[in-house]
Amino acid sequence: MWECLADAYLNRGSLTAALKSFNKVIELNPESSYAYYQIARIKQTLNLYEQARIDYFAVLNKIPNDVPTFKGLGETYFLMAKENVKNSTDNRYLEYIEMSIKYLTKAICIRKDLCCVWKILGDCCNMVRFYPKSDPIIPIPTCILKKKFSIPDTETTIVTNQELFKLAEESYMICCKLRPDCGSYYYDLSLSYLFQYRSLSMNIQSMSEKANLTLLINKSKECLITAVNLDPSSHLFWNNLGILYAFTEINKPHLAQHCFLKSIKIDESDAVTWTNLGVFYLLVDENKKAHECFKKSQALDPEYGVAWIGQAFIAETVNMEECIDLYRHAVELGLHTEAFYGYARIVCKISNDPALKNDTIYKDYIQFLNAIPLSSDCLIKYCDRVVNNVDAFYLSGVLLEKLHLPLTAMKYYEKVFELIDDDENEVCLQSRRGYARLLSSQKQYEAAFNQYKQIDVKNSVEDIFSLAKFFYNMGKFQKCAQIFESALNVCTENEKSIVYTAMGMAISKYNIQEAISCFFKSFQCKVKCIQSLFALCSIGLLKSDKALISAVFKELDTISDLKYRFDILKLKSVYYCLEKDFDKAIRWVSKYVHEYPAETRGWIELCLCLKRSKNYDLALLIGKIIFATSSQANLAFYECVQYLLLQKLIQNRCKDPSGYLLKMFQKTLHMFPDNMTIVIHFIWLSYDSLLDKAKAKINTKLGRKQRENFETDIEINDIDGLVIQMAYLRQLSKIQKDMFPLP
């Protein structure tokens, strides 16, 4: 009765009701293999693949050689592989492909005349096209590979991706022989030839391989024409025939357009066909028609990412903001290599343009949306799948360098050299510059110098600066200054001031007077580099040269560029504090704070000035407010506020009852984990905090008698961990007290 009811629900399409009814059948008859099989099928339809797999195995325990169960298991593993492709978990989906082929082979060994099993086997083998590397490692049963079913299915052979494509082709051919009147099998065979074409076209090296590609395209076209003749009412067949006619090997655009329009006439609600028609119009430079087609596709299926990519291609020539928005949305919709590459390319274009640094497009789309980390992840996925795009590997190196991941960036630059080792190529030249720069930052000076020798640095100011910085990092300041001097012969008038400033920075390491001369020359140029004035002011502060400082301040007062306002404030504040004129320093900084109250750095400078003037209470009050409301503070500010709090604790000879100071040190330690002073102060405060907790625990949880026992018996479980921690911290604080004394 329950089984009949379940079948009725299943035929009606009420899957949840059918599932409940079959579960009731199992409660009444646990040996019903039919109920287990139907439950597995329903769960597979509901995308509950893991549960379906378990139920299929339950059927096999009762009927070991059941062909429908083998077929169901193979299909379930195939669907699990498709899910993992969407999530970019490459190695896992290979495991599912292997398991799917294994169980489909078992079914074929028993029944060789089932088209449905051969079709799933072909689909499963074609899944290898998503694997990013050249050859996946998949063991396939030897019997299905050689079509010798007398061989045990436990014997396996490791195959390449081309062998898997060949197996898929053979599977579809068997389907066509078994059902010559079915157009869908010819359609699948056509797709199999197309996948082989795409795989081989990535590594074409000879004319024979090119001829083989043309042969594959022609075979695919013949199969599709056969499919269309068998079933002219299928829009899928017409759509794919249009794609083939658009290929360069066939190149019949009028026939491609006809096929797309025929497909749309049959089914106007297919977003894929509208998108393909839009791509066709893009190829023939009819952007308006392409836009209308993509717009129609987006309306029919908003989650079809290719339509959004097409709109992004068009927007790239019109509006950069819309373009980056469209690419980002396409990336969020799923795995598509063109979306990954397009988004990363636009992000690099915006982030590397100095003119856009202060533009809203940079702040809103790059900084606020964390575009650089996302685009870097996109390019890594793209490079895993498209292994011959030199530009993509170069852009990956650039983005990883921006993210301060030098070792990973170097690997991508090295990949560029593997693909194209020609220094006349602009991408190769830029990659070599980046590679040399990263080697220098990693203190691999000899390797970096070898890279610089392969670059003609004489005619490029950028290359001269990179080489000079290399010698600067090595500590060879005289050589660095000589290289900067050579830049004066090739730089423009607008760049001379920058060259003199950089040369002065190098010379200042061994000759201050000559460095001052360079900074003065920099300021005398037509286009002035403001950093030369900052350098002169800094030298004046170090040498206590009031005349030099006054002259620099007069020049700084004439600068109207607002982006330097805080640097000028900082220099004046330090100067007044060194002159012990704290009131003037505080008034100067207070004026800035009132004018720009939203800038955290102004409040931080005010806090530091108050600390220098020993107005600890007011400095501590401002410091606490900044600490609670801003995440932009630097290490100097945290050290200042911590110093103020420690001073107050020492003056009052009290502990930190609220734990405020401990929390501040904890936050600072998270931000600056390599600062040993903060580490030791945090350990010292943690020791006091643990001691207070232990005492409170003893007083609240233990009675007087137990407290007396505690003095002699240390094995009380409730506080044993705290005692061990306190003992460790006590010893550590004794060792570190002399090395890092508290203020």
PEGI-V978400 format. One record per pair of residues at least 12 apart in sequence whose ideal C-beta (glycine too) atoms are under 8 Angstrom apart, sorted by the first residue. I is the first residue (numbers start at 1). J is the second residue. D is the distance in whole Angstrom. If there is no record, write none. Layout:
i:I j:J d:D
i:I j:J d:D
This chain:
i:2 j:21 d:6
i:2 j:22 d:8
i:2 j:24 d:5
i:2 j:25 d:5
i:2 j:28 d:7
i:3 j:21 d:8
i:3 j:22 d:8
i:3 j:25 d:5
i:3 j:32 d:8
i:3 j:34 d:7
i:3 j:35 d:7
i:5 j:21 d:5
i:6 j:18 d:5
i:6 j:21 d:3
i:6 j:22 d:5
i:6 j:24 d:8
i:6 j:25 d:6
i:6 j:35 d:8
i:6 j:38 d:7
i:7 j:38 d:8
i:9 j:21 d:6
i:10 j:38 d:7
i:10 j:42 d:7
i:15 j:42 d:5
i:15 j:45 d:6
i:15 j:46 d:6
i:18 j:38 d:7
i:18 j:42 d:6
i:19 j:39 d:6
i:19 j:42 d:5
i:19 j:43 d:7
i:19 j:46 d:8
i:22 j:35 d:5
i:22 j:38 d:5
i:22 j:39 d:5
i:22 j:42 d:7
i:23 j:35 d:8
i:23 j:39 d:7
i:26 j:39 d:8
i:31 j:62 d:7
i:33 j:59 d:5
i:33 j:62 d:4
i:33 j:63 d:5
i:33 j:66 d:8
i:36 j:55 d:5
i:36 j:58 d:5
i:36 j:59 d:5
i:36 j:62 d:7
i:37 j:55 d:8
i:37 j:56 d:8
i:37 j:59 d:5
i:37 j:66 d:8
i:37 j:68 d:7
i:37 j:69 d:6
i:37 j:72 d:7
i:39 j:55 d:5
i:40 j:52 d:5
i:40 j:53 d:8
i:40 j:55 d:4
i:40 j:56 d:5
i:40 j:58 d:8
i:40 j:59 d:7
i:40 j:69 d:8
i:40 j:72 d:6
i:40 j:76 d:8
i:41 j:72 d:6
i:43 j:55 d:6
i:44 j:72 d:7
i:44 j:75 d:7
i:44 j:76 d:5
i:44 j:79 d:7
i:47 j:79 d:8
i:49 j:76 d:5
i:49 j:79 d:6
i:49 j:80 d:5
i:49 j:83 d:7
i:50 j:80 d:8
i:52 j:72 d:8
i:52 j:76 d:5
i:53 j:73 d:7
i:53 j:76 d:5
i:53 j:77 d:7
i:53 j:80 d:8
i:56 j:69 d:5
i:56 j:72 d:5
i:56 j:73 d:5
i:56 j:76 d:7
i:57 j:73 d:8
i:60 j:73 d:8
i:65 j:106 d:8
i:65 j:110 d:6
i:67 j:107 d:5
i:67 j:110 d:5
i:67 j:111 d:5
i:67 j:114 d:7
i:67 j:117 d:8
i:70 j:103 d:5
i:70 j:104 d:7
i:70 j:106 d:5
i:70 j:107 d:4
i:70 j:110 d:8
i:71 j:103 d:8
i:71 j:104 d:7
i:71 j:107 d:5
i:71 j:114 d:7
i:71 j:116 d:7
i:71 j:117 d:5
i:71 j:120 d:7
i:73 j:99 d:8
i:73 j:100 d:8
i:73 j:103 d:4
i:74 j:100 d:5
i:74 j:101 d:7
i:74 j:102 d:8
i:74 j:103 d:4
i:74 j:104 d:4
i:74 j:107 d:7
i:74 j:117 d:7
i:74 j:120 d:6
i:74 j:121 d:7
i:74 j:124 d:7
i:75 j:100 d:8
i:75 j:120 d:5
i:76 j:100 d:8
i:77 j:96 d:5
i:77 j:97 d:7
i:77 j:99 d:4
i:77 j:100 d:4
i:77 j:103 d:7
i:77 j:124 d:8
i:78 j:96 d:7
i:78 j:97 d:8
i:78 j:100 d:5
i:78 j:120 d:6
i:78 j:123 d:6
i:78 j:124 d:5
i:78 j:127 d:7
i:80 j:93 d:8
i:80 j:96 d:5
i:81 j:93 d:4
i:81 j:94 d:8
i:81 j:96 d:4
i:81 j:97 d:5
i:81 j:100 d:7
i:81 j:124 d:7
i:81 j:127 d:6
i:82 j:127 d:7
i:84 j:96 d:7
i:85 j:127 d:7
i:85 j:130 d:5
i:85 j:335 d:7
i:86 j:334 d:6
i:86 j:335 d:6
i:88 j:335 d:6
i:88 j:381 d:6
i:90 j:130 d:8
i:90 j:131 d:6
i:90 j:132 d:6
i:90 j:384 d:8
i:93 j:127 d:7
i:93 j:130 d:7
i:94 j:131 d:7
i:94 j:136 d:5
i:94 j:137 d:8
i:94 j:138 d:6
i:97 j:124 d:6
i:97 j:125 d:8
i:97 j:127 d:6
i:97 j:128 d:7
i:97 j:138 d:6
i:98 j:138 d:5
i:98 j:139 d:6
i:98 j:140 d:8
i:100 j:120 d:8
i:100 j:124 d:5
i:101 j:121 d:7
i:101 j:124 d:6
i:101 j:125 d:7
i:101 j:138 d:8
i:101 j:140 d:6
i:101 j:141 d:7
i:101 j:144 d:7
i:102 j:141 d:7
i:102 j:153 d:8
i:104 j:117 d:6
i:104 j:120 d:6
i:104 j:121 d:5
i:104 j:124 d:7
i:105 j:121 d:8
i:105 j:141 d:4
i:105 j:143 d:7
i:105 j:144 d:4
i:105 j:153 d:5
i:106 j:153 d:6
i:108 j:121 d:7
i:108 j:144 d:6
i:108 j:149 d:8
i:109 j:143 d:7
i:109 j:149 d:5
i:109 j:153 d:6
i:112 j:149 d:7
i:113 j:178 d:6
i:115 j:174 d:8
i:115 j:175 d:5
i:115 j:178 d:5
i:115 j:179 d:5
i:115 j:182 d:8
i:115 j:185 d:7
i:118 j:171 d:5
i:118 j:172 d:8
i:118 j:174 d:5
i:118 j:175 d:5
i:118 j:178 d:8
i:119 j:171 d:7
i:119 j:172 d:7
i:119 j:175 d:6
i:119 j:185 d:7
i:119 j:188 d:7
i:121 j:144 d:8
i:121 j:167 d:8
i:121 j:168 d:8
i:121 j:171 d:5
i:122 j:167 d:8
i:122 j:168 d:4
i:122 j:169 d:8
i:122 j:171 d:4
i:122 j:172 d:5
i:122 j:175 d:7
i:122 j:188 d:6
i:122 j:192 d:7
i:123 j:168 d:8
i:123 j:188 d:7
i:124 j:168 d:8
i:125 j:164 d:5
i:125 j:165 d:7
i:125 j:167 d:5
i:125 j:168 d:4
i:125 j:171 d:7
i:126 j:164 d:8
i:126 j:165 d:7
i:126 j:168 d:5
i:126 j:191 d:7
i:126 j:192 d:6
i:126 j:195 d:5
i:128 j:161 d:5
i:128 j:164 d:5
i:128 j:165 d:7
i:129 j:161 d:8
i:129 j:165 d:8
i:129 j:195 d:5
i:129 j:198 d:7
i:129 j:199 d:6
i:130 j:385 d:8
i:131 j:161 d:7
i:132 j:384 d:4
i:132 j:385 d:4
i:132 j:387 d:8
i:133 j:384 d:8
i:133 j:387 d:8
i:134 j:161 d:7
i:134 j:203 d:8
i:134 j:387 d:7
i:135 j:160 d:5
i:135 j:161 d:6
i:136 j:161 d:6
i:136 j:164 d:8
i:137 j:158 d:6
i:138 j:158 d:7
i:138 j:159 d:6
i:138 j:164 d:7
i:139 j:156 d:4
i:139 j:157 d:7
i:139 j:158 d:6
i:139 j:159 d:8
i:140 j:156 d:6
i:140 j:157 d:6
i:140 j:158 d:8
i:140 j:159 d:5
i:140 j:163 d:8
i:140 j:164 d:8
i:140 j:167 d:7
i:141 j:153 d:5
i:141 j:154 d:8
i:141 j:155 d:7
i:141 j:156 d:6
i:141 j:157 d:8
i:142 j:155 d:5
i:142 j:156 d:6
i:142 j:157 d:5
i:143 j:155 d:7
i:144 j:167 d:7
i:145 j:157 d:6
i:145 j:159 d:7
i:145 j:163 d:7
i:145 j:167 d:7
i:147 j:170 d:8
i:161 j:199 d:6
i:162 j:196 d:7
i:162 j:199 d:7
i:162 j:200 d:8
i:165 j:192 d:7
i:165 j:195 d:6
i:165 j:196 d:5
i:165 j:199 d:7
i:168 j:192 d:5
i:168 j:195 d:8
i:169 j:189 d:7
i:169 j:192 d:5
i:169 j:193 d:7
i:169 j:196 d:7
i:172 j:185 d:6
i:172 j:188 d:5
i:172 j:189 d:4
i:172 j:192 d:6
i:173 j:189 d:7
i:175 j:188 d:7
i:175 j:189 d:8
i:176 j:189 d:6
i:181 j:230 d:7
i:182 j:230 d:7
i:183 j:226 d:7
i:183 j:227 d:4
i:183 j:228 d:7
i:183 j:229 d:8
i:183 j:230 d:4
i:183 j:231 d:4
i:183 j:234 d:7
i:183 j:237 d:7
i:184 j:227 d:7
i:184 j:231 d:8
i:184 j:234 d:8
i:186 j:223 d:5
i:186 j:224 d:7
i:186 j:226 d:5
i:186 j:227 d:4
i:186 j:230 d:7
i:187 j:223 d:7
i:187 j:224 d:7
i:187 j:227 d:4
i:187 j:234 d:8
i:187 j:236 d:7
i:187 j:237 d:6
i:187 j:240 d:7
i:189 j:223 d:5
i:190 j:219 d:8
i:190 j:220 d:5
i:190 j:221 d:8
i:190 j:223 d:4
i:190 j:224 d:4
i:190 j:227 d:7
i:190 j:240 d:7
i:190 j:244 d:8
i:191 j:220 d:8
i:191 j:240 d:7
i:193 j:216 d:5
i:193 j:217 d:7
i:193 j:219 d:5
i:193 j:220 d:4
i:193 j:223 d:7
i:194 j:216 d:8
i:194 j:217 d:8
i:194 j:220 d:5
i:194 j:240 d:8
i:194 j:244 d:8
i:196 j:216 d:5
i:197 j:213 d:6
i:197 j:216 d:4
i:197 j:217 d:6
i:197 j:220 d:7
i:200 j:212 d:7
i:200 j:213 d:6
i:200 j:216 d:7
i:201 j:213 d:6
i:202 j:386 d:8
i:202 j:387 d:7
i:202 j:388 d:6
i:203 j:388 d:7
i:213 j:249 d:7
i:214 j:249 d:5
i:217 j:244 d:7
i:217 j:247 d:6
i:217 j:249 d:5
i:217 j:250 d:6
i:218 j:249 d:8
i:220 j:244 d:6
i:221 j:241 d:7
i:221 j:244 d:5
i:221 j:245 d:8
i:221 j:250 d:7
i:224 j:237 d:6
i:224 j:240 d:6
i:224 j:241 d:5
i:224 j:244 d:6
i:225 j:241 d:7
i:228 j:241 d:6
i:233 j:266 d:6
i:234 j:266 d:7
i:235 j:263 d:4
i:235 j:264 d:8
i:235 j:266 d:4
i:235 j:267 d:4
i:235 j:270 d:6
i:235 j:273 d:6
i:236 j:263 d:8
i:238 j:259 d:5
i:238 j:260 d:8
i:238 j:262 d:5
i:238 j:263 d:4
i:238 j:266 d:7
i:238 j:273 d:8
i:239 j:259 d:7
i:239 j:260 d:7
i:239 j:263 d:4
i:239 j:270 d:7
i:239 j:272 d:7
i:239 j:273 d:5
i:239 j:276 d:6
i:241 j:259 d:5
i:242 j:255 d:8
i:242 j:256 d:5
i:242 j:257 d:7
i:242 j:258 d:8
i:242 j:259 d:3
i:242 j:260 d:4
i:242 j:263 d:7
i:242 j:276 d:6
i:242 j:277 d:8
i:242 j:280 d:7
i:243 j:256 d:7
i:243 j:276 d:6
i:245 j:259 d:6
i:246 j:280 d:6
i:246 j:283 d:7
i:253 j:280 d:7
i:253 j:283 d:8
i:253 j:284 d:6
i:256 j:280 d:6
i:257 j:277 d:8
i:257 j:280 d:6
i:260 j:273 d:6
i:260 j:276 d:6
i:260 j:277 d:4
i:260 j:280 d:6
i:261 j:277 d:7
i:264 j:277 d:7
i:269 j:300 d:6
i:270 j:300 d:7
i:271 j:297 d:4
i:271 j:298 d:8
i:271 j:300 d:4
i:271 j:301 d:4
i:271 j:304 d:5
i:271 j:307 d:7
i:272 j:297 d:8
i:272 j:304 d:7
i:272 j:306 d:8
i:274 j:293 d:5
i:274 j:294 d:7
i:274 j:296 d:5
i:274 j:297 d:4
i:274 j:300 d:7
i:274 j:307 d:7
i:275 j:293 d:7
i:275 j:294 d:7
i:275 j:297 d:4
i:275 j:304 d:7
i:275 j:306 d:5
i:275 j:307 d:5
i:275 j:310 d:6
i:277 j:293 d:5
i:278 j:290 d:4
i:278 j:291 d:8
i:278 j:292 d:8
i:278 j:293 d:3
i:278 j:294 d:4
i:278 j:297 d:7
i:278 j:307 d:7
i:278 j:310 d:5
i:279 j:306 d:8
i:279 j:310 d:6
i:281 j:293 d:6
i:282 j:310 d:7
i:282 j:313 d:6
i:282 j:314 d:7
i:287 j:314 d:5
i:287 j:317 d:8
i:290 j:310 d:7
i:290 j:314 d:6
i:291 j:311 d:7
i:291 j:314 d:6
i:293 j:310 d:8
i:294 j:307 d:5
i:294 j:308 d:8
i:294 j:310 d:4
i:294 j:311 d:5
i:294 j:314 d:8
i:295 j:311 d:8
i:297 j:310 d:8
i:298 j:311 d:7
i:303 j:333 d:6
i:303 j:334 d:8
i:304 j:333 d:8
i:305 j:330 d:5
i:305 j:333 d:4
i:305 j:334 d:6
i:305 j:336 d:5
i:305 j:339 d:6
i:306 j:330 d:8
i:306 j:336 d:7
i:306 j:338 d:8
i:308 j:326 d:5
i:308 j:327 d:8
i:308 j:329 d:5
i:308 j:330 d:4
i:308 j:333 d:7
i:308 j:339 d:8
i:309 j:326 d:8
i:309 j:327 d:7
i:309 j:330 d:5
i:309 j:336 d:7
i:309 j:338 d:5
i:309 j:339 d:5
i:309 j:342 d:7
i:311 j:326 d:5
i:312 j:326 d:4
i:312 j:327 d:5
i:312 j:330 d:7
i:312 j:339 d:8
i:312 j:342 d:6
i:313 j:342 d:8
i:316 j:342 d:8
i:316 j:346 d:7
i:320 j:346 d:7
i:320 j:350 d:7
i:320 j:361 d:6
i:321 j:361 d:6
i:321 j:365 d:7
i:323 j:346 d:6
i:324 j:343 d:7
i:324 j:346 d:5
i:324 j:347 d:7
i:324 j:350 d:7
i:324 j:361 d:8
i:324 j:365 d:5
i:324 j:371 d:8
i:325 j:365 d:8
i:327 j:339 d:6
i:327 j:342 d:5
i:327 j:343 d:4
i:327 j:346 d:6
i:328 j:343 d:6
i:328 j:369 d:7
i:328 j:371 d:8
i:328 j:374 d:8
i:330 j:342 d:8
i:330 j:343 d:7
i:331 j:343 d:5
i:331 j:374 d:7
i:331 j:378 d:6
i:335 j:381 d:7
i:337 j:381 d:8
i:337 j:382 d:5
i:337 j:385 d:5
i:337 j:386 d:6
i:339 j:378 d:8
i:340 j:378 d:4
i:340 j:379 d:6
i:340 j:381 d:6
i:340 j:382 d:4
i:341 j:378 d:8
i:341 j:379 d:7
i:341 j:382 d:5
i:341 j:386 d:8
i:341 j:389 d:7
i:341 j:392 d:6
i:343 j:374 d:8
i:343 j:375 d:6
i:343 j:378 d:6
i:344 j:375 d:4
i:344 j:376 d:7
i:344 j:378 d:5
i:344 j:379 d:4
i:344 j:382 d:7
i:344 j:392 d:8
i:344 j:395 d:6
i:344 j:396 d:8
i:344 j:399 d:7
i:345 j:391 d:8
i:345 j:395 d:7
i:347 j:366 d:7
i:347 j:371 d:5
i:347 j:372 d:6
i:347 j:375 d:4
i:347 j:399 d:8
i:348 j:375 d:7
i:348 j:395 d:5
i:348 j:398 d:6
i:348 j:399 d:7
i:350 j:362 d:6
i:350 j:365 d:7
i:350 j:366 d:6
i:351 j:366 d:5
i:351 j:371 d:8
i:351 j:372 d:6
i:351 j:402 d:7
i:352 j:398 d:8
i:372 j:399 d:6
i:372 j:402 d:6
i:372 j:403 d:6
i:373 j:403 d:6
i:375 j:399 d:6
i:376 j:396 d:7
i:376 j:399 d:4
i:376 j:400 d:6
i:376 j:403 d:6
i:379 j:392 d:6
i:379 j:395 d:6
i:379 j:396 d:4
i:379 j:399 d:6
i:380 j:396 d:6
i:383 j:396 d:6
i:383 j:412 d:7
i:383 j:415 d:8
i:388 j:419 d:7
i:390 j:416 d:6
i:390 j:419 d:5
i:390 j:420 d:5
i:390 j:427 d:5
i:390 j:428 d:8
i:391 j:427 d:6
i:393 j:412 d:5
i:393 j:413 d:8
i:393 j:415 d:5
i:393 j:416 d:5
i:393 j:419 d:7
i:393 j:431 d:8
i:394 j:412 d:7
i:394 j:413 d:7
i:394 j:416 d:5
i:394 j:427 d:5
i:394 j:430 d:6
i:394 j:431 d:5
i:394 j:434 d:8
i:396 j:409 d:8
i:396 j:412 d:4
i:397 j:409 d:5
i:397 j:410 d:8
i:397 j:412 d:4
i:397 j:413 d:4
i:397 j:416 d:7
i:397 j:431 d:6
i:397 j:434 d:6
i:397 j:435 d:8
i:398 j:434 d:7
i:400 j:412 d:7
i:401 j:434 d:6
i:401 j:437 d:8
i:401 j:438 d:7
i:406 j:438 d:5
i:406 j:441 d:6
i:406 j:442 d:6
i:407 j:442 d:8
i:409 j:434 d:7
i:409 j:438 d:6
i:410 j:435 d:6
i:410 j:438 d:5
i:410 j:439 d:7
i:410 j:442 d:8
i:413 j:431 d:5
i:413 j:432 d:8
i:413 j:434 d:6
i:413 j:435 d:4
i:413 j:438 d:7
i:414 j:435 d:7
i:416 j:428 d:6
i:416 j:431 d:4
i:417 j:431 d:7
i:417 j:432 d:8
i:417 j:435 d:8
i:423 j:454 d:6
i:423 j:455 d:7
i:423 j:456 d:8
i:429 j:455 d:7
i:432 j:451 d:6
i:432 j:454 d:6
i:432 j:455 d:6
i:433 j:455 d:7
i:433 j:462 d:7
i:433 j:463 d:7
i:433 j:466 d:6
i:435 j:451 d:6
i:436 j:448 d:5
i:436 j:451 d:4
i:436 j:452 d:5
i:436 j:455 d:7
i:436 j:466 d:7
i:436 j:470 d:7
i:437 j:466 d:6
i:437 j:469 d:8
i:439 j:451 d:6
i:440 j:469 d:7
i:440 j:470 d:5
i:440 j:473 d:6
i:441 j:473 d:7
i:443 j:473 d:8
i:445 j:470 d:7
i:445 j:473 d:8
i:445 j:474 d:5
i:448 j:470 d:6
i:449 j:470 d:7
i:452 j:466 d:7
i:452 j:467 d:5
i:452 j:470 d:6
i:458 j:486 d:8
i:458 j:490 d:7
i:459 j:490 d:6
i:460 j:490 d:8
i:461 j:487 d:6
i:461 j:490 d:6
i:461 j:491 d:5
i:461 j:495 d:6
i:461 j:499 d:8
i:464 j:483 d:6
i:464 j:484 d:7
i:464 j:486 d:6
i:464 j:487 d:4
i:464 j:490 d:7
i:465 j:484 d:8
i:465 j:487 d:7
i:465 j:502 d:7
i:467 j:483 d:6
i:468 j:480 d:5
i:468 j:483 d:4
i:468 j:484 d:5
i:468 j:487 d:8
i:468 j:502 d:7
i:468 j:506 d:7
i:471 j:483 d:7
i:472 j:506 d:6
i:477 j:506 d:5
i:477 j:507 d:7
i:477 j:509 d:4
i:477 j:510 d:6
i:478 j:510 d:7
i:480 j:506 d:4
i:481 j:503 d:5
i:481 j:506 d:4
i:481 j:507 d:5
i:484 j:499 d:6
i:484 j:502 d:5
i:484 j:503 d:4
i:484 j:506 d:6
i:485 j:503 d:6
i:487 j:499 d:5
i:488 j:500 d:8
i:493 j:525 d:7
i:493 j:526 d:6
i:493 j:527 d:7
i:494 j:526 d:8
i:494 j:527 d:5
i:496 j:522 d:8
i:496 j:525 d:5
i:496 j:527 d:8
i:497 j:522 d:5
i:497 j:523 d:7
i:497 j:525 d:4
i:497 j:527 d:6
i:497 j:528 d:5
i:497 j:529 d:4
i:497 j:532 d:7
i:498 j:522 d:8
i:498 j:529 d:5
i:500 j:518 d:5
i:500 j:519 d:7
i:500 j:521 d:5
i:500 j:522 d:4
i:500 j:525 d:7
i:500 j:529 d:7
i:500 j:532 d:7
i:501 j:518 d:7
i:501 j:519 d:7
i:501 j:522 d:5
i:501 j:529 d:5
i:501 j:531 d:5
i:501 j:532 d:4
i:501 j:535 d:7
i:503 j:518 d:5
i:504 j:516 d:8
i:504 j:517 d:8
i:504 j:518 d:3
i:504 j:519 d:5
i:504 j:522 d:7
i:504 j:532 d:7
i:504 j:535 d:6
i:505 j:535 d:7
i:508 j:535 d:7
i:508 j:539 d:7
i:512 j:539 d:6
i:512 j:543 d:8
i:515 j:535 d:8
i:515 j:539 d:7
i:516 j:536 d:7
i:516 j:539 d:6
i:516 j:548 d:8
i:519 j:532 d:4
i:519 j:533 d:8
i:519 j:535 d:5
i:519 j:536 d:5
i:519 j:539 d:8
i:520 j:532 d:8
i:520 j:536 d:8
i:523 j:536 d:8
i:523 j:555 d:7
i:530 j:559 d:7
i:530 j:561 d:7
i:530 j:564 d:6
i:533 j:552 d:5
i:533 j:555 d:6
i:533 j:556 d:6
i:534 j:567 d:6
i:534 j:571 d:7
i:536 j:548 d:6
i:536 j:552 d:5
i:537 j:549 d:6
i:537 j:552 d:4
i:537 j:553 d:7
i:537 j:556 d:7
i:537 j:571 d:5
i:537 j:575 d:8
i:538 j:571 d:8
i:540 j:552 d:6
i:541 j:571 d:7
i:541 j:574 d:6
i:541 j:575 d:6
i:541 j:578 d:7
i:544 j:578 d:8
i:549 j:575 d:6
i:553 j:572 d:7
i:553 j:575 d:8
i:556 j:568 d:5
i:556 j:571 d:8
i:565 j:592 d:8
i:565 j:596 d:8
i:566 j:592 d:8
i:566 j:599 d:7
i:566 j:601 d:6
i:566 j:602 d:7
i:566 j:605 d:8
i:569 j:588 d:7
i:569 j:589 d:7
i:569 j:592 d:5
i:569 j:602 d:7
i:569 j:605 d:7
i:570 j:605 d:6
i:572 j:585 d:8
i:572 j:588 d:6
i:573 j:585 d:5
i:573 j:588 d:6
i:573 j:589 d:6
i:573 j:605 d:6
i:573 j:608 d:8
i:573 j:609 d:6
i:576 j:588 d:7
i:577 j:609 d:7
i:577 j:612 d:5
i:577 j:613 d:8
i:582 j:609 d:7
i:582 j:612 d:6
i:582 j:613 d:4
i:583 j:613 d:8
i:585 j:609 d:5
i:585 j:612 d:8
i:585 j:613 d:8
i:586 j:606 d:7
i:586 j:609 d:5
i:586 j:610 d:7
i:586 j:613 d:7
i:589 j:602 d:7
i:589 j:605 d:5
i:589 j:606 d:5
i:589 j:609 d:5
i:590 j:606 d:6
i:592 j:605 d:8
i:593 j:606 d:6
i:600 j:626 d:6
i:600 j:630 d:4
i:600 j:632 d:5
i:600 j:633 d:7
i:601 j:632 d:7
i:603 j:622 d:6
i:603 j:625 d:8
i:603 j:626 d:5
i:604 j:626 d:6
i:604 j:633 d:6
i:604 j:634 d:7
i:604 j:636 d:8
i:604 j:637 d:4
i:606 j:622 d:6
i:607 j:619 d:5
i:607 j:622 d:5
i:607 j:623 d:5
i:607 j:626 d:7
i:607 j:637 d:7
i:607 j:640 d:6
i:607 j:641 d:7
i:608 j:636 d:7
i:608 j:637 d:7
i:608 j:640 d:6
i:610 j:622 d:7
i:611 j:640 d:5
i:611 j:643 d:7
i:611 j:644 d:6
i:616 j:644 d:5
i:616 j:647 d:6
i:616 j:648 d:7
i:619 j:640 d:7
i:619 j:641 d:8
i:619 j:644 d:6
i:620 j:641 d:7
i:620 j:644 d:4
i:620 j:645 d:7
i:620 j:648 d:7
i:623 j:637 d:7
i:623 j:640 d:7
i:623 j:641 d:4
i:623 j:644 d:6
i:624 j:641 d:7
i:624 j:660 d:8
i:626 j:641 d:8
i:627 j:641 d:6
i:627 j:664 d:6
i:627 j:667 d:8
i:635 j:668 d:8
i:635 j:671 d:8
i:635 j:672 d:5
i:635 j:675 d:7
i:638 j:664 d:7
i:638 j:668 d:4
i:638 j:671 d:8
i:638 j:672 d:8
i:638 j:678 d:8
i:639 j:677 d:8
i:639 j:678 d:8
i:641 j:664 d:7
i:642 j:661 d:7
i:642 j:664 d:6
i:642 j:665 d:7
i:642 j:668 d:7
i:642 j:678 d:8
i:642 j:681 d:7
i:643 j:743 d:6
i:645 j:660 d:7
i:645 j:661 d:5
i:645 j:664 d:7
i:646 j:661 d:7
i:646 j:681 d:8
i:646 j:742 d:6
i:646 j:743 d:6
i:647 j:743 d:6
i:649 j:661 d:7
i:650 j:742 d:8
i:650 j:743 d:7
i:655 j:688 d:6
i:655 j:692 d:7
i:656 j:685 d:7
i:656 j:688 d:7
i:656 j:689 d:8
i:659 j:689 d:7
i:661 j:685 d:6
i:662 j:682 d:8
i:662 j:685 d:5
i:662 j:686 d:7
i:662 j:689 d:6
i:665 j:678 d:6
i:665 j:681 d:6
i:665 j:682 d:4
i:665 j:685 d:6
i:666 j:682 d:7
i:669 j:682 d:5
i:676 j:740 d:7
i:677 j:740 d:6
i:680 j:736 d:5
i:680 j:739 d:8
i:680 j:740 d:4
i:681 j:740 d:8
i:681 j:742 d:7
i:683 j:729 d:6
i:683 j:732 d:6
i:683 j:733 d:6
i:683 j:736 d:7
i:684 j:733 d:6
i:684 j:742 d:7
i:686 j:729 d:7
i:687 j:726 d:7
i:687 j:729 d:4
i:687 j:730 d:7
i:687 j:732 d:8
i:687 j:733 d:6
i:690 j:722 d:6
i:690 j:725 d:6
i:690 j:726 d:5
i:690 j:729 d:7
i:691 j:726 d:6
i:693 j:722 d:7
i:694 j:719 d:6
i:694 j:722 d:4
i:694 j:723 d:7
i:694 j:726 d:6
i:697 j:718 d:7
i:697 j:719 d:6
i:697 j:722 d:7
i:698 j:710 d:6
i:698 j:719 d:7
i:701 j:718 d:6
i:702 j:716 d:8
i:702 j:718 d:8
